[in-house]
Amino acid sequence: MNKWTIIICCYNSESRIKATLDSIFSAIKKYNSNAIEIILVDNLCTDQTVKYALETVEINNFTSFKIIRESKAGLMYARMSGVMAASGQYIAFIDDDNWPTEKYLHIAETIFDSDTSVGVFGCATKLPSDRYIPEAIQRYASSFAIGHLPFESGLLDTGQCVWGAGMAVRASKLKSIFKSGFSPILVGRSQSTQLAGDDSEIVLAMVLSGCSVWYENTPLILHAVDPSRFNYKNVIKMNEGFGSSALFLQIYSICTKSTMINSSLIFFAFAPLILAKDFFALFKCFIATKDTSNIDLKLLKRFFYLKWFCYLSNPKMRMLQKMNISKAKAVLI
């Protein structure tokens, strides 16, 4: 059995895949490469991603590499396919623009090996030295999963999440969750659509099943975001994705701290408090800016609108979430 499976999910990644694979091969030079497999999930690529990947793997003389194809568009579906095909004890989700450092696998493995309750590992990230975020949108760096989360290194409080960039999981637990019939409702990036919340849904499913989450506040991943993405158009698109998934994730999070498994009852119990907090956040933003045309206020208003609209207008997703919570909680450590 391999110690690690590295999963790279790709949709038209020809401009990024070589650099990402090169960074992985560089990072594992001091690690036992015989204990690692790499799975590339082709999520309906129409470019030369697979060709460039195979060429890079051949140049690096790496043999434990395979490609699988996921015909259903969506990052979550690609990840699920990769997980079920993995042979490693631990799984690292390395996005097609993530460059792991030499310490990444070692630190993650040390945490997993030393505490069997830890099911999820996440870390801080940083940009490669040759890239920068324009000053005008630097305050949105966390939306691009760049920088540090507001936590110290250690176990997170129940219900808190790490970024999907460089997230690692205990394979047996996540496989058990998927095999239980857990059917994710937040599918993530889907071709040209920028959705959100798929990584957090995985984290919260793991927590619902009894796992704890470790966050390492050291940047162990270089997040090589394409500089062309650093613009307000993408900030707005991501904000809409975050908003659309926000209330579903909030319900999941509340359930991790409650003995109740009926998400409908939890919603009705907590909705007034959630709504009050949302209105207070809007009020604080308005008082701070005193300008209804302010971009941050516009983003926040759109976020909260989508948060409530997408939850209330999707009864099928609410029903599926209710079943997911029951199935995840039934998976024991």
DRENDO-1510 file (C-alpha; in Angstrom, 1 decimal, always signed):
<recs>
REC; n; res; u; v; w
REC; 1; MET; +0.0; +0.0; +0.0 .
REC; 2; ASN; +1.3; +3.5; -0.9 .
REC; 3; LYS; +1.7; +5.9; +1.9 .
REC; 4; TRP; +0.5; +8.8; -0.3 .
REC; 5; THR; -1.8; +9.3; -3.2 .
REC; 6; ILE; -1.5; +12.8; -4.8 .
REC; 7; ILE; -4.7; +13.7; -6.8 .
REC; 8; ILE; -4.6; +16.4; -9.4 .
REC; 9; CYS; -7.9; +17.3; -10.9 .
REC; 10; CYS; -7.7; +19.0; -14.3 .
REC; 11; TYR; -9.9; +20.8; -16.7 .
REC; 12; ASN; -8.0; +22.3; -19.6 .
REC; 13; SER; -4.8; +22.6; -17.5 .
REC; 14; GLU; -2.2; +22.5; -20.3 .
REC; 15; SER; -0.7; +25.9; -19.3 .
REC; 16; ARG; -0.2; +24.7; -15.7 .
REC; 17; ILE; +0.2; +21.0; -15.5 .
REC; 18; LYS; +3.9; +20.8; -16.4 .
REC; 19; ALA; +4.9; +23.3; -13.7 .
REC; 20; THR; +2.7; +21.6; -11.1 .
REC; 21; LEU; +4.1; +18.1; -11.8 .
REC; 22; ASP; +7.7; +19.4; -11.9 .
REC; 23; SER; +7.0; +21.0; -8.4 .
REC; 24; ILE; +5.7; +17.7; -7.1 .
REC; 25; PHE; +8.7; +15.7; -8.4 .
REC; 26; SER; +11.0; +18.3; -6.9 .
REC; 27; ALA; +9.2; +18.1; -3.6 .
REC; 28; ILE; +9.3; +14.3; -3.3 .
REC; 29; LYS; +13.0; +14.0; -4.1 .
REC; 30; LYS; +13.9; +13.7; -0.5 .
REC; 31; TYR; +10.9; +11.5; +0.2 .
REC; 32; ASN; +10.6; +7.8; -0.7 .
REC; 33; SER; +9.0; +8.2; -4.1 .
REC; 34; ASN; +8.2; +4.5; -4.1 .
REC; 35; ALA; +5.6; +5.2; -1.4 .
REC; 36; ILE; +3.8; +7.7; -3.6 .
REC; 37; GLU; +1.3; +7.4; -6.5 .
REC; 38; ILE; +0.0; +10.3; -8.6 .
REC; 39; ILE; -3.5; +10.2; -10.1 .
REC; 40; LEU; -4.4; +12.8; -12.7 .
REC; 41; VAL; -8.2; +13.1; -13.1 .
REC; 42; ASP; -9.1; +14.3; -16.6 .
REC; 43; ASN; -12.4; +16.2; -16.0 .
REC; 44; LEU; -13.4; +16.6; -19.7 .
REC; 45; CYS; -10.3; +18.3; -20.9 .
REC; 46; THR; -10.4; +19.4; -24.5 .
REC; 47; ASP; -6.7; +20.6; -24.7 .
REC; 48; GLN; -3.3; +19.0; -24.4 .
REC; 49; THR; -3.3; +18.5; -20.6 .
REC; 50; VAL; -3.0; +14.7; -20.7 .
REC; 51; LYS; -0.3; +14.8; -23.4 .
REC; 52; TYR; +1.8; +17.3; -21.5 .
REC; 53; ALA; +1.4; +15.4; -18.2 .
REC; 54; LEU; +2.5; +12.2; -19.8 .
REC; 55; GLU; +5.6; +13.9; -21.3 .
REC; 56; THR; +6.5; +15.4; -17.9 .
REC; 57; VAL; +6.1; +12.1; -16.1 .
REC; 58; GLU; +8.3; +10.3; -18.6 .
REC; 59; ILE; +11.0; +12.9; -18.4 .
REC; 60; ASN; +11.0; +12.5; -14.6 .
REC; 61; ASN; +11.0; +8.7; -14.9 .
REC; 62; PHE; +8.1; +8.3; -12.5 .
REC; 63; THR; +6.2; +5.1; -12.9 .
REC; 64; SER; +3.5; +5.2; -10.3 .
REC; 65; PHE; +1.3; +7.5; -12.3 .
REC; 66; LYS; -2.2; +7.0; -13.8 .
REC; 67; ILE; -4.8; +8.9; -15.5 .
REC; 68; ILE; -8.5; +8.4; -15.0 .
REC; 69; ARG; -11.3; +10.3; -16.8 .
REC; 70; GLU; -14.4; +11.7; -15.0 .
REC; 71; SER; -17.1; +12.5; -17.5 .
REC; 72; LYS; -19.3; +14.4; -15.1 .
REC; 73; ALA; -18.2; +18.1; -15.0 .
REC; 74; GLY; -17.4; +19.4; -11.5 .
REC; 75; LEU; -14.3; +19.4; -9.2 .
REC; 76; MET; -16.1; +17.4; -6.6 .
REC; 77; TYR; -16.9; +14.6; -9.0 .
REC; 78; ALA; -13.3; +14.5; -10.2 .
REC; 79; ARG; -12.1; +14.4; -6.6 .
REC; 80; MET; -14.5; +11.5; -5.8 .
REC; 81; SER; -13.2; +9.5; -8.8 .
REC; 82; GLY; -9.6; +10.1; -7.7 .
REC; 83; VAL; -10.4; +9.1; -4.1 .
REC; 84; MET; -12.0; +5.8; -5.0 .
REC; 85; ALA; -9.1; +5.0; -7.3 .
REC; 86; ALA; -6.5; +5.9; -4.7 .
REC; 87; SER; -4.3; +3.2; -3.0 .
REC; 88; GLY; -2.5; +5.5; -0.6 .
REC; 89; GLN; -3.1; +5.7; +3.1 .
REC; 90; TYR; -3.3; +9.5; +2.9 .
REC; 91; ILE; -4.5; +11.6; +0.0 .
REC; 92; ALA; -3.2; +15.0; -1.0 .
REC; 93; PHE; -5.5; +17.2; -3.2 .
REC; 94; ILE; -3.0; +19.2; -5.2 .
REC; 95; ASP; -4.8; +21.6; -7.6 .
REC; 96; ASP; -3.4; +22.2; -11.0 .
REC; 97; ASP; -1.8; +25.4; -9.8 .
REC; 98; ASN; -0.5; +24.2; -6.4 .
REC; 99; TRP; +3.2; +23.7; -6.0 .
REC; 100; PRO; +4.0; +21.7; -2.8 .
REC; 101; THR; +7.2; +22.5; -0.9 .
REC; 102; GLU; +9.6; +19.8; +0.3 .
REC; 103; LYS; +8.2; +19.9; +3.8 .
REC; 104; TYR; +4.5; +19.5; +2.8 .
REC; 105; LEU; +4.2; +15.7; +2.8 .
REC; 106; HIS; +6.6; +15.2; +5.7 .
REC; 107; ILE; +4.6; +17.6; +8.0 .
REC; 108; ALA; +1.2; +16.3; +6.9 .
REC; 109; GLU; +2.3; +12.7; +7.4 .
REC; 110; THR; +3.8; +13.5; +10.9 .
REC; 111; ILE; +0.5; +14.9; +12.0 .
REC; 112; PHE; -1.6; +12.0; +10.6 .
REC; 113; ASP; +0.8; +9.4; +12.1 .
REC; 114; SER; +0.9; +11.0; +15.5 .
REC; 115; ASP; -2.8; +11.5; +16.0 .
REC; 116; THR; -5.2; +9.0; +14.5 .
REC; 117; SER; -8.2; +11.3; +15.2 .
REC; 118; VAL; -6.9; +13.8; +12.6 .
REC; 119; GLY; -8.8; +13.2; +9.3 .
REC; 120; VAL; -8.0; +16.4; +7.5 .
REC; 121; PHE; -4.8; +18.5; +7.2 .
REC; 122; GLY; -4.6; +22.0; +5.7 .
REC; 123; CYS; -2.0; +24.7; +5.5 .
REC; 124; ALA; -1.2; +28.3; +4.7 .
REC; 125; THR; -0.2; +29.2; +1.2 .
REC; 126; LYS; +1.7; +31.9; -0.6 .
REC; 127; LEU; +2.3; +33.1; -4.1 .
REC; 128; PRO; +5.5; +32.1; -6.0 .
REC; 129; SER; +8.1; +34.9; -5.8 .
REC; 130; ASP; +7.6; +36.0; -9.4 .
REC; 131; ARG; +3.9; +36.8; -8.9 .
REC; 132; TYR; +1.9; +39.4; -7.0 .
REC; 133; ILE; -1.6; +40.5; -6.4 .
REC; 134; PRO; -2.5; +44.0; -7.6 .
REC; 135; GLU; -2.8; +46.4; -4.7 .
REC; 136; ALA; -6.4; +47.1; -5.5 .
REC; 137; ILE; -7.5; +43.6; -4.7 .
REC; 138; GLN; -5.0; +42.5; -2.2 .
REC; 139; ARG; -7.6; +42.5; +0.5 .
REC; 140; TYR; -9.4; +39.7; -1.3 .
REC; 141; ALA; -6.3; +37.4; -1.3 .
REC; 142; SER; -8.1; +34.9; +0.9 .
REC; 143; SER; -10.8; +34.5; -1.7 .
REC; 144; PHE; -8.0; +33.1; -4.0 .
REC; 145; ALA; -6.8; +30.8; -1.1 .
REC; 146; ILE; -3.6; +32.8; -0.7 .
REC; 147; GLY; -2.1; +33.6; +2.6 .
REC; 148; HIS; -3.0; +32.5; +6.1 .
REC; 149; LEU; -6.3; +31.5; +7.7 .
REC; 150; PRO; -7.1; +33.2; +11.1 .
REC; 151; PHE; -5.9; +30.2; +13.1 .
REC; 152; GLU; -2.7; +29.2; +14.9 .
REC; 153; SER; -1.1; +25.8; +14.0 .
REC; 154; GLY; -3.0; +23.0; +15.7 .
REC; 155; LEU; -6.4; +21.3; +15.9 .
REC; 156; LEU; -9.2; +23.6; +14.8 .
REC; 157; ASP; -12.4; +24.1; +16.7 .
REC; 158; THR; -15.3; +21.8; +15.5 .
REC; 159; GLY; -16.9; +23.2; +12.4 .
REC; 160; GLN; -13.9; +25.2; +11.2 .
REC; 161; CYS; -12.5; +24.5; +7.8 .
REC; 162; VAL; -9.2; +24.6; +5.8 .
REC; 163; TRP; -8.7; +25.6; +2.2 .
REC; 164; GLY; -8.9; +23.0; -0.5 .
REC; 165; ALA; -5.5; +24.1; -1.9 .
REC; 166; GLY; -3.1; +21.5; -0.6 .
REC; 167; MET; -5.8; +19.8; +1.6 .
REC; 168; ALA; -4.9; +16.3; +2.7 .
REC; 169; VAL; -7.2; +13.6; +4.1 .
REC; 170; ARG; -7.1; +10.2; +5.7 .
REC; 171; ALA; -8.1; +8.0; +2.7 .
REC; 172; SER; -10.0; +5.2; +4.5 .
REC; 173; LYS; -12.3; +7.7; +6.2 .
REC; 174; LEU; -13.2; +9.6; +3.1 .
REC; 175; LYS; -13.7; +6.5; +1.1 .
REC; 176; SER; -16.1; +5.2; +3.8 .
REC; 177; ILE; -18.1; +8.4; +3.7 .
REC; 178; PHE; -18.5; +8.2; -0.1 .
REC; 179; LYS; -19.3; +4.5; +0.1 .
REC; 180; SER; -22.0; +5.2; +2.6 .
REC; 181; GLY; -24.0; +7.0; -0.1 .
REC; 182; PHE; -22.9; +10.5; +0.9 .
REC; 183; SER; -23.7; +12.5; -2.2 .
REC; 184; PRO; -22.0; +16.0; -2.3 .
REC; 185; ILE; -24.3; +18.9; -3.0 .
REC; 186; LEU; -21.5; +21.4; -3.7 .
REC; 187; VAL; -19.7; +20.2; -6.8 .
REC; 188; GLY; -17.1; +23.0; -7.0 .
REC; 189; ARG; -15.5; +24.4; -10.2 .
REC; 190; SER; -17.3; +23.1; -13.3 .
REC; 191; GLN; -15.7; +24.0; -16.6 .
REC; 192; SER; -16.2; +27.8; -16.9 .
REC; 193; THR; -18.4; +28.1; -13.8 .
REC; 194; GLN; -16.8; +29.2; -10.6 .
REC; 195; LEU; -18.7; +27.5; -7.8 .
REC; 196; ALA; -17.5; +27.1; -4.2 .
REC; 197; GLY; -17.8; +25.1; -1.0 .
REC; 198; ASP; -16.8; +21.6; -2.3 .
REC; 199; ASP; -13.6; +21.5; -0.2 .
REC; 200; SER; -15.4; +22.7; +2.9 .
REC; 201; GLU; -18.2; +20.1; +2.3 .
REC; 202; ILE; -15.5; +17.4; +2.4 .
REC; 203; VAL; -14.0; +18.8; +5.6 .
REC; 204; LEU; -17.4; +19.0; +7.3 .
REC; 205; ALA; -18.3; +15.5; +6.2 .
REC; 206; MET; -15.1; +14.2; +7.8 .
REC; 207; VAL; -15.9; +16.1; +11.0 .
REC; 208; LEU; -19.4; +14.8; +11.1 .
REC; 209; SER; -18.0; +11.3; +10.9 .
REC; 210; GLY; -15.8; +12.0; +14.0 .
REC; 211; CYS; -12.6; +13.3; +12.6 .
REC; 212; SER; -10.6; +16.4; +13.7 .
REC; 213; VAL; -9.0; +18.9; +11.5 .
REC; 214; TRP; -5.4; +20.2; +11.7 .
REC; 215; TYR; -4.2; +23.5; +10.3 .
REC; 216; GLU; -0.6; +24.3; +9.8 .
REC; 217; ASN; +0.0; +28.0; +9.7 .
REC; 218; THR; +3.2; +27.6; +7.7 .
REC; 219; PRO; +3.0; +28.1; +3.9 .
REC; 220; LEU; +3.6; +24.6; +2.6 .
REC; 221; ILE; +2.0; +25.3; -0.8 .
REC; 222; LEU; +2.9; +27.8; -3.4 .
REC; 223; HIS; -0.4; +28.8; -5.0 .
REC; 224; ALA; +0.6; +29.7; -8.5 .
REC; 225; VAL; -2.7; +31.5; -9.4 .
REC; 226; ASP; -2.7; +32.7; -13.0 .
REC; 227; PRO; -2.1; +36.5; -12.7 .
REC; 228; SER; -4.9; +37.1; -15.2 .
REC; 229; ARG; -7.4; +36.0; -12.6 .
REC; 230; PHE; -6.5; +38.9; -10.3 .
REC; 231; ASN; -9.3; +41.2; -11.2 .
REC; 232; TYR; -12.7; +42.4; -9.9 .
REC; 233; LYS; -14.6; +40.3; -12.3 .
REC; 234; ASN; -13.2; +37.1; -10.7 .
REC; 235; VAL; -13.6; +38.5; -7.2 .
REC; 236; ILE; -17.3; +39.0; -8.0 .
REC; 237; LYS; -17.7; +35.6; -9.5 .
REC; 238; MET; -16.0; +33.9; -6.5 .
REC; 239; ASN; -18.1; +35.9; -4.1 .
REC; 240; GLU; -21.2; +34.7; -5.8 .
REC; 241; GLY; -19.9; +31.1; -5.5 .
REC; 242; PHE; -19.2; +31.5; -1.8 .
REC; 243; GLY; -22.6; +33.1; -1.2 .
REC; 244; SER; -24.5; +30.3; -3.0 .
REC; 245; SER; -22.9; +27.7; -0.8 .
REC; 246; ALA; -22.7; +29.6; +2.5 .
REC; 247; LEU; -25.9; +28.6; +4.2 .
REC; 248; PHE; -25.6; +25.0; +3.3 .
REC; 249; LEU; -22.1; +25.0; +4.8 .
REC; 250; GLN; -23.4; +26.8; +7.9 .
REC; 251; ILE; -26.0; +24.1; +8.4 .
REC; 252; TYR; -23.3; +21.4; +8.0 .
REC; 253; SER; -21.1; +23.3; +10.5 .
REC; 254; ILE; -23.9; +23.6; +13.1 .
REC; 255; CYS; -24.6; +19.9; +12.8 .
REC; 256; THR; -21.0; +19.1; +13.6 .
REC; 257; LYS; -21.6; +20.6; +17.0 .
REC; 258; SER; -25.1; +19.3; +17.6 .
REC; 259; THR; -26.6; +15.9; +18.4 .
REC; 260; MET; -29.4; +16.8; +16.0 .
REC; 261; ILE; -29.1; +15.3; +12.5 .
REC; 262; ASN; -32.2; +16.8; +11.0 .
REC; 263; SER; -30.9; +19.8; +9.1 .
REC; 264; SER; -34.5; +21.1; +8.6 .
REC; 265; LEU; -35.0; +21.4; +12.3 .
REC; 266; ILE; -31.6; +22.9; +12.7 .
REC; 267; PHE; -32.4; +25.5; +10.1 .
REC; 268; PHE; -35.7; +26.5; +11.7 .
REC; 269; ALA; -34.0; +26.6; +15.1 .
REC; 270; PHE; -31.0; +28.8; +14.0 .
REC; 271; ALA; -32.4; +30.8; +11.1 .
REC; 272; PRO; -33.4; +33.8; +13.1 .
REC; 273; LEU; -30.0; +34.0; +14.7 .
REC; 274; ILE; -28.2; +33.6; +11.4 .
REC; 275; LEU; -30.4; +36.2; +9.7 .
REC; 276; ALA; -29.8; +38.7; +12.6 .
REC; 277; LYS; -26.0; +38.2; +12.3 .
REC; 278; ASP; -26.2; +38.7; +8.5 .
REC; 279; PHE; -28.1; +42.0; +8.9 .
REC; 280; PHE; -25.7; +43.2; +11.6 .
REC; 281; ALA; -22.7; +42.4; +9.3 .
REC; 282; LEU; -24.4; +44.4; +6.5 .
REC; 283; PHE; -25.1; +47.3; +8.9 .
REC; 284; LYS; -21.5; +47.3; +10.1 .
REC; 285; CYS; -20.2; +47.4; +6.6 .
REC; 286; PHE; -22.6; +50.3; +5.7 .
REC; 287; ILE; -21.6; +52.3; +8.7 .
REC; 288; ALA; -17.9; +51.7; +7.9 .
REC; 289; THR; -18.2; +52.8; +4.3 .
REC; 290; LYS; -21.2; +55.2; +4.4 .
REC; 291; ASP; -21.4; +54.7; +0.7 .
REC; 292; THR; -24.0; +52.4; -0.9 .
REC; 293; SER; -21.9; +52.2; -4.1 .
REC; 294; ASN; -18.9; +50.8; -2.2 .
REC; 295; ILE; -17.6; +47.6; -3.8 .
REC; 296; ASP; -17.3; +45.8; -0.4 .
REC; 297; LEU; -20.9; +46.6; +0.5 .
REC; 298; LYS; -22.1; +45.5; -2.9 .
REC; 299; LEU; -20.3; +42.2; -2.6 .
REC; 300; LEU; -21.7; +41.6; +0.9 .
REC; 301; LYS; -25.2; +42.4; -0.2 .
REC; 302; ARG; -24.9; +40.0; -3.1 .
REC; 303; PHE; -23.3; +37.4; -0.9 .
REC; 304; PHE; -26.2; +37.4; +1.6 .
REC; 305; TYR; -28.8; +37.5; -1.1 .
REC; 306; LEU; -27.4; +34.4; -2.8 .
REC; 307; LYS; -26.8; +32.7; +0.6 .
REC; 308; TRP; -30.5; +32.8; +1.4 .
REC; 309; PHE; -32.0; +32.5; -2.1 .
REC; 310; CYS; -29.9; +29.4; -3.1 .
REC; 311; TYR; -30.8; +27.6; +0.1 .
REC; 312; LEU; -34.5; +28.4; +0.2 .
REC; 313; SER; -35.0; +27.8; -3.5 .
REC; 314; ASN; -33.4; +24.4; -3.6 .
REC; 315; PRO; -35.6; +21.9; -1.7 .
REC; 316; LYS; -33.8; +18.9; -3.4 .
REC; 317; MET; -30.4; +20.1; -2.2 .
REC; 318; ARG; -31.8; +20.6; +1.3 .
REC; 319; MET; -33.2; +17.1; +1.3 .
REC; 320; LEU; -30.0; +15.7; +0.0 .
REC; 321; GLN; -28.1; +17.6; +2.7 .
REC; 322; LYS; -30.3; +16.0; +5.4 .
REC; 323; MET; -29.5; +12.6; +4.1 .
REC; 324; ASN; -25.8; +13.4; +3.8 .
REC; 325; ILE; -25.6; +14.5; +7.5 .
REC; 326; SER; -27.2; +11.2; +8.6 .
REC; 327; LYS; -24.9; +9.1; +6.4 .
REC; 328; ALA; -21.7; +11.0; +7.5 .
REC; 329; LYS; -22.6; +10.7; +11.2 .
REC; 330; ALA; -23.2; +7.0; +10.8 .
REC; 331; VAL; -19.6; +6.5; +9.7 .
REC; 332; LEU; -17.7; +5.8; +12.9 .
REC; 333; ILE; -14.0; +6.2; +13.5 .
</recs>
